[in-house]
Amino acid sequence: MSIDEIRDVEQLRKINKALMTRVESAMDQHGNAFSLFQTAINLEGQVKRRTDELTDALKEFEKANTELEAAKEASEVANLSKTRFLAAASHDVLQPLNAALLSVSVLHDIQDNKIGKELTLQIERSLDTMSELLSTLMDISKLDAGVVRPKFEAFPLNQILDGIKSDFSPIAYEKGLELRFRCDEALAVHSDRTMLRRIFQNLVSNALRYTNKGGVLIGIKKRAKELHVQVIDTGAGIPINQQANVFEEFHRGALPSGHDRKANSGLGLGLSIVKRMATTLGHDLTMVSKEGRGTKFNLTIPRAGDINLQQQHSSQQTINYSNSNFLDKKVLLIENDPAGIDAMLLLLESWKCDVKIASTLKETIARLNDTNWIPELILADQNLDEGDLGTQAIQAARKYLAKDIPALIISADPTKEMAVDVKNMGMELMHKPVKPAQLRALMSHILNE
């Protein structure tokens, strides 16, 4: 039907309405499509912005990570530099300390009265303690640098506590305090001997420093697989608001009234070292304190089996020879430190040894020109004049004499590499500072072999 044939107005209206409905429907469809198109554009913009933001964040993260890695490397370099510095410094300190120990030993032997012997023995013990503290400082530095690990072994706990008693009894006596030890001699632990001694040194020293009345008790509670070693004092105690900070570096509590802080207050490093070493050893450390009533530190240490303890005793009995006769034993001493030469010469001559001295590899060979004097033992410092090494001098002497002369290297180098090198060359090793009793025992062992 054409529009010219339409005569009915009502019919025309219906057609018009249908057309309008179809147009409106088409417009709605186009409107929805346009709306979806706009939404897609907006989403695309949001995705782009979020992608740009994420990219920027990743770049910042990479930059921060690079800076963190650089800071870590710088810290590691600083730690290694500190370790090298302490190694060099400790060597310089150990030289006079070694000479002092040797000289005090001779001084003790020539004393003809009880008081003189007791005084020289106390000096020797103090020097031993200084030596161990210096060595421990070096170990801590290496620990921070990540280049050393604890040396676990089985040993009787009283070996450490006896030394602590000897070191701190005079201090307790001077302050009018009682220092008591409750320890079964048969108890053995599995730990690092040097670190454990340092822990108890710091705990007992700290307890005595903050105690003016009463005393300090070192006691032990036995368990099936562990020992609880407690250091208990009757001192000032620690306020609750300070107990969380006692293991921090340079933290020092309030000293008891009448105490002179300048005289003996420490640097606030003792307990921080204790905590660090206990953590390194895997030993649990706890503290209970009441202000005005005292403090108790509890260190949990694994027990060692009876077999390990017997092996430890057997090892010590093998080393500690006391009956030694060095009369006219020919000893070549290779040493470059004047104080060390004087002290060692004095010690060896007090043992009736026949001694010759050299300071370099060249001098060593010169001392061997006398064919009527062939050394039975060579004692050599590792670091000599003109850049020579004790190991090199001994090897040169053996080659010159065509004889495998027994030899002992004395060195301040505590590294495992040093020990391996000396062993591979068929020599014995002792670390500075040398303890005369141990030197005498090892010399006897070498010469007897």
C-alpha positions as CSV (number, residue, x, y, z in Angstrom):
1,M,0.0,0.0,0.0
2,S,1.3,3.4,-1.0
3,I,1.0,6.5,1.1
4,D,-1.4,7.9,-1.6
5,E,-3.8,5.0,-1.0
6,I,-4.1,5.7,2.7
7,R,-7.5,7.5,3.4
8,D,-8.0,6.4,7.0
9,V,-6.6,8.9,9.5
10,E,-6.5,6.3,12.3
11,Q,-4.6,3.9,10.2
12,L,-2.1,6.7,9.4
13,R,-1.6,7.3,13.1
14,K,-0.9,3.6,13.7
15,I,1.7,3.6,11.0
16,N,3.3,6.8,12.4
17,K,3.4,5.3,15.9
18,A,5.0,2.1,14.6
19,L,7.6,4.1,12.7
20,M,8.3,6.3,15.8
21,T,8.7,3.2,18.0
22,R,11.1,1.7,15.4
23,V,13.1,5.0,15.3
24,E,13.3,5.3,19.0
25,S,14.4,1.7,19.4
26,A,17.2,2.3,16.8
27,M,18.3,5.4,18.6
28,D,18.4,3.5,21.9
29,Q,20.6,0.9,20.4
30,H,22.9,3.5,19.0
31,G,23.0,5.3,22.3
32,N,24.0,2.1,24.2
33,A,26.7,1.4,21.7
34,F,28.1,4.9,22.1
35,S,28.0,4.6,25.8
36,L,29.9,1.3,25.7
37,F,32.4,3.0,23.3
38,Q,32.9,5.8,25.8
39,T,33.3,3.3,28.7
40,A,35.9,1.4,26.8
41,I,37.9,4.5,26.1
42,N,37.7,5.5,29.8
43,L,38.8,2.0,30.9
44,E,41.7,2.1,28.4
45,G,42.8,5.4,29.9
46,Q,42.6,4.0,33.5
47,V,44.6,0.9,32.5
48,K,47.3,3.1,30.9
49,R,47.5,5.3,33.9
50,R,47.7,2.3,36.3
51,T,50.3,0.7,34.0
52,D,52.4,3.9,34.1
53,E,52.1,4.1,37.8
54,L,53.1,0.5,38.2
55,T,56.1,1.0,35.9
56,D,57.2,4.0,37.9
57,A,56.8,2.0,41.1
58,L,58.9,-0.8,39.7
59,K,61.6,1.6,38.7
60,E,61.7,3.1,42.2
61,F,61.8,-0.4,43.7
62,E,64.7,-1.3,41.4
63,K,66.5,1.9,42.4
64,A,65.9,1.3,46.1
65,N,67.0,-2.4,45.7
66,T,70.2,-1.2,43.9
67,E,70.9,1.3,46.6
68,L,70.3,-1.4,49.3
69,E,72.6,-3.8,47.6
70,A,75.3,-1.1,47.4
71,A,74.8,-0.3,51.1
72,K,75.1,-4.0,51.9
73,E,78.3,-4.3,49.9
74,A,79.7,-1.2,51.6
75,S,78.8,-2.7,55.0
76,E,80.5,-6.0,54.2
77,V,83.6,-4.1,53.0
78,A,83.6,-2.1,56.2
79,N,83.2,-5.2,58.3
80,L,86.1,-6.9,56.5
81,S,88.2,-3.8,56.8
82,K,87.5,-3.7,60.6
83,T,88.4,-7.3,60.8
84,R,91.7,-6.8,59.0
85,F,92.5,-3.7,61.2
86,L,91.8,-5.7,64.4
87,A,93.9,-8.5,63.1
88,A,96.8,-6.2,62.6
89,A,96.3,-4.4,65.8
90,S,95.9,-7.6,67.8
91,H,99.2,-8.9,66.4
92,D,100.9,-5.7,67.6
93,V,99.3,-6.0,71.0
94,L,100.0,-9.8,71.3
95,Q,103.8,-9.2,70.7
96,P,104.4,-7.4,74.1
97,L,101.7,-9.5,75.8
98,N,103.5,-12.6,74.7
99,A,106.8,-11.3,76.1
100,A,105.1,-10.3,79.3
101,L,103.7,-13.8,79.9
102,L,107.0,-15.4,79.2
103,S,108.8,-13.0,81.6
104,V,106.3,-13.4,84.4
105,S,106.7,-17.2,84.1
106,V,110.4,-16.9,84.7
107,L,109.8,-14.4,87.5
108,H,107.5,-16.8,89.2
109,D,110.0,-19.6,89.0
110,I,112.8,-17.6,90.7
111,Q,110.6,-16.4,93.6
112,D,111.7,-17.8,96.9
113,N,108.8,-16.8,99.0
114,K,105.1,-17.5,99.0
115,I,103.9,-14.0,98.6
116,G,106.1,-13.4,95.5
117,K,104.9,-16.6,93.9
118,E,101.2,-15.7,94.5
119,L,101.7,-12.2,93.1
120,T,103.4,-13.4,89.9
121,L,100.8,-16.1,89.5
122,Q,98.0,-13.5,89.8
123,I,99.7,-11.3,87.2
124,E,100.1,-14.3,84.9
125,R,96.4,-15.1,85.3
126,S,95.5,-11.5,84.5
127,L,97.6,-11.5,81.4
128,D,96.0,-14.8,80.4
129,T,92.6,-13.1,80.8
130,M,93.7,-10.1,78.8
131,S,94.9,-12.5,76.1
132,E,91.6,-14.3,75.9
133,L,89.6,-11.1,75.9
134,L,91.7,-9.8,73.0
135,S,91.2,-13.0,71.1
136,T,87.5,-12.9,71.8
137,L,87.3,-9.4,70.5
138,M,88.9,-10.6,67.3
139,D,86.4,-13.5,67.1
140,I,83.5,-11.1,67.5
141,S,84.8,-8.9,64.7
142,K,85.1,-12.0,62.5
143,L,81.6,-13.1,63.6
144,D,80.2,-9.8,62.4
145,A,82.0,-10.1,59.1
146,G,80.7,-13.6,58.7
147,V,84.1,-15.2,58.4
148,V,84.2,-17.4,61.6
149,R,82.0,-19.9,63.2
150,P,82.0,-21.3,66.8
151,K,84.2,-24.2,67.5
152,F,82.0,-26.7,69.5
153,E,83.7,-29.3,71.7
154,A,83.0,-31.2,74.8
155,F,84.8,-30.1,78.0
156,P,84.3,-30.0,81.8
157,L,82.4,-26.8,82.7
158,N,84.5,-26.3,85.9
159,Q,87.6,-25.7,83.7
160,I,86.0,-22.3,82.8
161,L,84.4,-21.6,86.2
162,D,87.7,-22.2,88.0
163,G,89.3,-19.5,85.9
164,I,86.4,-17.2,86.5
165,K,86.8,-17.8,90.3
166,S,90.5,-17.0,90.1
167,D,89.9,-13.8,88.1
168,F,87.1,-12.3,90.1
169,S,87.7,-13.5,93.7
170,P,90.2,-10.6,94.4
171,I,87.6,-8.1,93.0
172,A,84.8,-9.5,95.2
173,Y,87.1,-9.5,98.2
174,E,88.1,-5.9,97.7
175,K,84.4,-4.9,97.6
176,G,83.6,-7.0,100.7
177,L,81.3,-9.3,98.6
178,E,81.0,-13.1,98.7
179,L,81.6,-14.9,95.4
180,R,80.3,-18.5,95.5
181,F,80.4,-21.3,93.0
182,R,78.2,-24.4,93.1
183,C,79.4,-26.7,90.3
184,D,79.9,-30.5,90.0
185,E,83.4,-31.1,88.6
186,A,82.0,-34.1,86.6
187,L,79.6,-31.9,84.5
188,A,80.6,-31.5,80.9
189,V,79.1,-29.2,78.3
190,H,79.1,-29.0,74.5
191,S,79.9,-25.4,73.5
192,D,82.7,-23.1,72.3
193,R,85.2,-22.8,75.2
194,T,86.4,-19.3,74.4
195,M,83.0,-17.8,73.8
196,L,81.4,-19.5,76.9
197,R,84.2,-18.1,79.1
198,R,83.7,-14.6,77.7
199,I,79.9,-14.9,78.5
200,F,80.6,-15.8,82.1
201,Q,83.3,-13.2,82.5
202,N,80.9,-10.5,81.4
203,L,78.0,-11.8,83.5
204,V,80.1,-12.1,86.7
205,S,81.8,-8.8,86.1
206,N,78.4,-7.1,85.6
207,A,77.0,-8.7,88.7
208,L,79.9,-7.5,90.9
209,R,79.8,-4.0,89.4
210,Y,76.1,-3.5,90.4
211,T,76.3,-5.2,93.8
212,N,77.4,-3.4,97.0
213,K,76.1,-5.8,99.6
214,G,75.8,-9.6,99.8
215,G,77.4,-11.3,96.9
216,V,77.2,-13.3,93.6
217,L,76.3,-16.9,93.2
218,I,77.1,-19.1,90.2
219,G,75.0,-22.2,90.4
220,I,73.9,-25.0,88.2
221,K,70.6,-26.8,87.7
222,K,71.0,-30.2,86.0
223,R,68.6,-31.5,83.4
224,A,68.7,-34.6,81.3
225,K,70.2,-33.0,78.2
226,E,71.1,-29.5,79.3
227,L,72.5,-27.5,82.1
228,H,71.0,-24.2,83.4
229,V,74.0,-22.1,84.6
230,Q,72.7,-19.2,86.7
231,V,74.6,-16.0,87.8
232,I,72.6,-14.5,90.7
233,D,73.5,-11.3,92.5
234,T,72.0,-9.3,95.4
235,G,72.6,-6.0,93.7
236,A,70.5,-3.0,92.7
237,G,68.3,-4.9,90.3
238,I,67.0,-3.5,87.0
239,P,63.9,-1.3,86.7
240,I,61.1,-2.8,84.6
241,N,61.2,0.0,82.1
242,Q,64.9,-0.7,81.4
243,Q,64.9,-4.5,81.3
244,A,64.1,-4.6,77.5
245,N,67.2,-2.4,76.9
246,V,69.9,-4.2,79.0
247,F,71.3,-6.1,76.0
248,E,71.7,-3.1,73.8
249,E,75.1,-1.6,73.0
250,F,76.3,1.2,75.4
251,H,73.3,0.8,77.7
252,R,74.4,1.3,81.3
253,G,72.1,1.0,84.2
254,A,72.1,3.2,87.4
255,L,74.9,2.2,89.6
256,P,74.5,1.6,93.4
257,S,74.9,4.6,95.7
258,G,78.5,5.2,96.6
259,H,79.8,3.7,93.4
260,D,82.3,5.7,91.4
261,R,81.2,5.4,87.8
262,K,84.5,6.8,86.5
263,A,86.4,4.1,88.4
264,N,84.8,1.0,87.0
265,S,81.6,1.4,85.1
266,G,82.4,-0.2,81.8
267,L,81.3,0.9,78.4
268,G,77.9,-0.8,78.4
269,L,79.0,-3.5,75.9
270,G,79.2,-6.5,78.2
271,L,75.7,-7.7,78.1
272,S,75.3,-6.9,74.4
273,I,78.3,-9.2,73.7
274,V,76.8,-11.8,76.0
275,K,73.6,-11.8,74.1
276,R,75.3,-11.9,70.7
277,M,77.5,-14.8,71.7
278,A,74.7,-16.8,73.3
279,T,72.6,-16.4,70.1
280,T,75.6,-17.5,68.0
281,L,76.1,-20.5,70.2
282,G,72.4,-21.3,70.2
283,H,72.3,-21.1,74.0
284,D,69.1,-19.7,75.5
285,L,69.7,-16.7,77.7
286,T,67.0,-15.3,80.1
287,M,66.9,-12.7,82.8
288,V,64.8,-12.1,85.9
289,S,65.3,-8.9,87.9
290,K,63.6,-7.1,90.8
291,E,64.6,-3.5,91.5
292,G,66.4,-3.3,94.9
293,R,66.6,-7.1,95.2
294,G,69.0,-8.3,92.5
295,T,69.2,-10.0,89.1
296,K,69.4,-13.6,87.8
297,F,70.8,-14.5,84.4
298,N,70.1,-18.1,83.2
299,L,72.2,-19.6,80.4
300,T,71.0,-23.0,79.0
301,I,73.9,-25.1,77.7
302,P,73.7,-28.6,76.1
303,R,75.3,-31.4,78.2
304,A,78.1,-33.5,76.8
305,G,78.1,-37.2,77.1
306,D,80.4,-39.1,79.3
307,I,82.3,-40.5,76.3
308,N,83.1,-37.0,75.0
309,L,84.2,-36.0,78.5
310,Q,86.6,-39.0,78.8
311,Q,88.0,-38.1,75.4
312,Q,88.6,-34.6,76.5
313,H,90.4,-35.7,79.7
314,S,92.4,-38.2,77.7
315,S,93.4,-35.5,75.2
316,Q,94.5,-33.2,78.0
317,Q,96.5,-35.9,79.6
318,T,98.3,-36.6,76.4
319,I,99.3,-32.9,76.0
320,N,100.1,-31.8,79.6
321,Y,103.4,-33.4,80.3
322,S,105.0,-32.0,83.5
323,N,108.1,-34.1,83.8
324,S,110.4,-32.6,81.1
325,N,114.2,-32.4,81.1
326,F,115.7,-29.9,78.6
327,L,119.2,-29.9,80.0
328,D,121.6,-29.0,77.1
329,K,118.8,-29.5,74.5
330,K,119.8,-27.5,71.4
331,V,117.1,-25.1,70.4
332,L,117.2,-22.6,67.5
333,L,115.0,-19.6,68.2
334,I,113.9,-17.7,65.1
335,E,112.4,-14.4,66.3
336,N,112.6,-10.7,65.3
337,D,110.9,-8.9,68.2
338,P,113.5,-7.7,70.7
339,A,111.2,-8.1,73.7
340,G,110.1,-11.5,72.5
341,I,113.7,-12.6,72.1
342,D,114.7,-11.5,75.5
343,A,111.7,-13.1,77.2
344,M,111.9,-16.4,75.3
345,L,115.7,-16.6,75.7
346,L,115.3,-16.0,79.5
347,L,112.6,-18.7,79.7
348,L,114.6,-21.3,77.6
349,E,117.8,-20.7,79.5
350,S,115.9,-21.1,82.8
351,W,115.0,-24.6,81.4
352,K,118.7,-25.2,80.8
353,C,118.4,-25.2,77.0
354,D,121.3,-24.4,74.7
355,V,119.9,-21.6,72.5
356,K,120.9,-19.8,69.3
357,I,119.0,-16.9,67.8
358,A,118.2,-15.8,64.3
359,S,115.8,-13.1,63.0
360,T,115.7,-13.8,59.2
361,L,116.0,-16.7,56.8
362,K,119.6,-15.6,56.0
363,E,120.6,-15.5,59.7
364,T,119.0,-18.9,60.2
365,I,121.3,-20.5,57.7
366,A,124.3,-18.6,59.2
367,R,123.6,-20.1,62.6
368,L,123.8,-23.6,61.1
369,N,127.3,-23.2,59.7
370,D,128.6,-24.7,63.0
371,T,128.5,-28.4,62.2
372,N,129.1,-29.2,65.9
373,W,125.8,-27.5,66.8
374,I,122.8,-29.2,65.2
375,P,119.4,-28.0,66.6
376,E,117.1,-30.6,68.1
377,L,114.2,-28.3,67.9
378,I,113.3,-25.1,66.1
379,L,111.0,-22.5,67.6
380,A,110.0,-19.8,65.0
381,D,107.8,-16.8,65.0
382,Q,105.8,-16.7,61.7
383,N,106.4,-13.1,60.8
384,L,110.1,-12.2,60.7
385,D,112.3,-9.3,59.5
386,E,112.7,-8.6,55.7
387,G,109.4,-10.1,55.0
388,D,110.6,-13.7,55.8
389,L,108.2,-16.3,57.3
390,G,109.0,-18.7,60.0
391,T,107.8,-21.6,57.9
392,Q,110.2,-20.6,55.1
393,A,113.1,-20.4,57.5
394,I,112.4,-23.8,59.0
395,Q,112.1,-25.4,55.5
396,A,115.4,-23.8,54.5
397,A,117.0,-25.1,57.7
398,R,115.7,-28.6,57.1
399,K,117.0,-28.5,53.5
400,Y,120.4,-27.1,54.5
401,L,120.8,-29.8,57.1
402,A,119.2,-32.5,55.0
403,K,117.3,-33.4,58.2
404,D,113.7,-33.2,59.2
405,I,114.3,-31.1,62.4
406,P,111.2,-31.0,64.7
407,A,109.7,-27.5,64.6
408,L,107.2,-25.3,66.3
409,I,105.6,-22.2,64.7
410,I,104.5,-19.5,67.1
411,S,102.0,-17.1,65.5
412,A,99.3,-14.6,66.3
413,D,97.4,-15.7,63.1
414,P,94.4,-17.7,64.3
415,T,93.0,-18.6,60.9
416,K,92.3,-22.2,59.8
417,E,94.4,-21.7,56.7
418,M,97.5,-21.0,58.8
419,A,96.9,-24.2,60.9
420,V,96.4,-26.3,57.7
421,D,99.6,-24.9,56.1
422,V,101.7,-25.6,59.2
423,K,100.3,-29.1,59.6
424,N,101.0,-29.9,55.9
425,M,104.7,-28.8,56.4
426,G,105.1,-31.3,59.3
427,M,105.3,-28.6,62.0
428,E,103.5,-27.9,65.3
429,L,101.6,-24.6,65.9
430,M,101.0,-22.5,69.0
431,H,99.1,-19.2,69.1
432,K,100.4,-16.1,70.8
433,P,100.5,-15.2,73.6
434,V,102.3,-18.4,74.5
435,K,101.6,-19.9,77.9
436,P,104.9,-21.3,79.3
437,A,103.3,-24.4,80.8
438,Q,101.8,-25.3,77.5
439,L,105.0,-24.5,75.6
440,R,107.0,-26.7,78.0
441,A,104.5,-29.6,77.6
442,L,104.5,-29.3,73.8
443,M,108.3,-29.1,73.6
444,S,108.6,-32.2,75.8
445,H,106.1,-34.0,73.6
446,I,108.0,-33.1,70.4
447,L,111.4,-34.0,71.8
448,N,110.2,-37.3,73.2
449,E,108.8,-38.3,69.8
